[in-house]
Amino acid sequence: MAMRCPVCGETAHVRSSFYATKTTKESYHQCKNIECSCTFKTLETLYSIIRQPLSPDEIEKKLNQTCCLTSLLYIV
């Protein structure tokens, strides 16, 4: 994900990053504008999960339902 420099608005490179916690990444950026060269830190944090993935059991159940429905369609 590209960030804009807070000083000049030019795109900034991520120089390094690490996970501060399980859901938060801290990144160090440097402005691409050679005349600016601002260096700054950002935090990228998980805000919310929109949709949980299915469990392996739920996936198997859905696959079995789909296979049965497909078979019925071919029989009819």
C-alpha positions as CSV (number, residue, x, y, z in Angstrom):
1,M,0.0,0.0,0.0
2,A,1.5,3.3,-1.1
3,M,1.5,6.2,1.4
4,R,1.7,9.9,0.5
5,C,4.3,12.1,2.2
6,P,2.7,14.3,4.8
7,V,5.0,17.2,3.9
8,C,5.0,17.4,0.1
9,G,2.3,14.8,-1.0
10,E,4.7,12.7,-3.1
11,T,4.6,8.9,-2.9
12,A,6.7,7.4,-0.2
13,H,8.7,4.1,-0.1
14,V,8.3,1.6,2.7
15,R,11.8,1.2,4.0
16,S,11.0,-1.4,6.6
17,S,8.1,-2.8,8.6
18,F,7.3,-5.2,11.4
19,Y,4.3,-6.5,13.3
20,A,4.0,-4.6,16.6
21,T,1.1,-6.8,17.6
22,K,-0.9,-9.6,15.9
23,T,-3.2,-7.0,14.2
24,T,-0.9,-3.9,13.9
25,K,2.0,-3.4,11.5
26,E,4.4,-0.5,12.0
27,S,6.1,0.8,8.9
28,Y,8.9,3.3,8.2
29,H,8.5,5.3,5.0
30,Q,10.8,7.7,3.1
31,C,9.5,10.3,0.6
32,K,10.5,9.7,-3.1
33,N,10.9,13.4,-3.6
34,I,14.7,13.9,-3.3
35,E,14.3,17.5,-2.2
36,C,11.9,16.5,0.6
37,S,13.2,13.1,1.8
38,C,10.8,13.2,4.8
39,T,11.0,10.0,6.8
40,F,8.0,9.0,8.9
41,K,6.3,6.1,10.6
42,T,2.7,4.7,10.1
43,L,0.6,2.1,11.9
44,E,-1.7,-0.2,9.9
45,T,-4.3,-1.8,12.2
46,L,-7.0,-4.4,11.6
47,Y,-10.2,-2.5,12.3
48,S,-12.9,-5.2,11.8
49,I,-13.5,-8.5,10.1
50,I,-16.3,-8.2,7.5
51,R,-16.8,-11.9,6.9
52,Q,-15.3,-14.8,8.8
53,P,-14.0,-17.7,6.7
54,L,-15.8,-21.0,6.9
55,S,-14.5,-23.8,9.2
56,P,-13.2,-26.9,7.5
57,D,-16.4,-28.8,8.6
58,E,-18.6,-26.0,7.1
59,I,-16.6,-26.2,3.8
60,E,-17.1,-30.0,3.6
61,K,-20.8,-29.7,4.3
62,K,-21.2,-27.0,1.6
63,L,-19.2,-29.1,-0.9
64,N,-21.4,-32.1,-0.2
65,Q,-24.6,-30.1,-0.7
66,T,-23.3,-28.7,-4.0
67,C,-22.3,-32.1,-5.3
68,C,-25.7,-33.5,-4.4
69,L,-27.5,-30.6,-6.1
70,T,-25.4,-31.0,-9.2
71,S,-26.1,-34.7,-9.4
72,L,-29.8,-34.1,-9.0
73,L,-29.8,-31.6,-11.8
74,Y,-28.2,-34.1,-14.2
75,I,-30.7,-36.8,-13.2
76,V,-33.7,-34.6,-14.0
